[in-house]
Amino acid sequence: MQSLFHFAFHVTDLDVAREFYGGVLQCRERRSTDTWVDFDFFSHQISLHLGQPFKTECTGRVGDTLVPMPHFGLVLALPDWQAMAARLQAANVRFVIAPQVRFAGQAGEQHTMFFCDPFGNPMEIKGFALLETLYNA
């Protein structure tokens, strides 16, 4: 079965959202109204609606690190992850957790970075040398 992920969440300004999701993240804008906009988020659908974003806190423990919760994100092949990290850095995006390798040398080795959109919605982007190792422990 092939399926696509859909996630709808709040932002406070659709024009700023378009600049970030369409410009910085390079997601293609799809449908929209005066109260929401859909983006093709790397072949998945996100719907950004005007409203108050989720309250978030760094309460998710991964090893010795606390990560923002709730958060959503993306898993990319390592070259795409590296390109995304470079694009975010060039856009002066402030990282919650800077691009780094997590679980180095272990079965679950992954590259990761956390940042927030302009509305405080946290995202994690993971990169794997082999996508098939996503669930290795």
Buried (B, 14 or more C-beta within 10 A) or exposed (E): EEEEEEEEBBBBEBEEBBEBBBEBBEBEEEEBEEEBBBBBBBEBBBBBBBEEBBEBEBEBEEEEEBBBBEBBBBBBEBEBBBBBBEBBEEEEBEBBBEBBEBBEEEEEBBBBBBBBBBBBBBBBBBBBEEEEEEEEE
